[in-house]
Amino acid sequence: MAKPTDTRTRILAVARELFVRQGVRETSLREIADSLGITKPALYYHFASREDLVRNIVEPLMEGMERFVAQREPPDGAESEPHDPRELLGDFFDLAWEQREVLLMVVRELPALAPLELAERMFTWRRRLIRLLLGPDPTVAARIGASVALGGMSDCVVEYADLPLEDVKGPAVEAAAAALGLPRP
């Protein structure tokens, strides 16, 4: 007999796959249960609702993004050491790539995921990431360039998710660096 955590992990994997392929609204809990060979009540044993299941799929992405920024920010009141922008962009790309299926689901299903308040959380960590890239007092033009850079890299992760990482990362990071006005290496 499988451990509850094994069943829970399998439910999350199958639900993520179906949500990415078919959409959150188009995938029923019955379909998820049937794909796993379990009953719908067994699914409810592990997840109280569809929203709970979706939240458990999306939350690792959000927590990972928030942790990524927090680990690079200086402690309260401390001066920030400048980050190498290309390294920071490359690390951000790697994180987004690792979570590309969930990111694709979020982009496609943002209206259905509104109760999770993802958009505000994403904009908050993105503003913090922009401060890491540009410092505390960037111009409006620099902030716009950074928004284009980070948004463009996220779009590349979603748009080219079926290509090999090595074909996407370099051009995406260099395009982001160009949007930031960084000189070519």
Secondary structure, DSSP 8 states (H G I E B T S, - for coil): ---HHHHHHHHHHHHHHHHHHH-TTT--HHHHHHHHT--HHHHHHH-SSHHHHHHHHHHHHHHHHHHHHHHHS--TT-------HHHHHHHHHHHHHHTHHHHHHHHHHTTTTGGGTHHHHHHHHHHHHHHHHH-SS--HHHHHHHHHHHHHHHHHHHHTTTS-HHHHHHHHHHHHHHHTT----
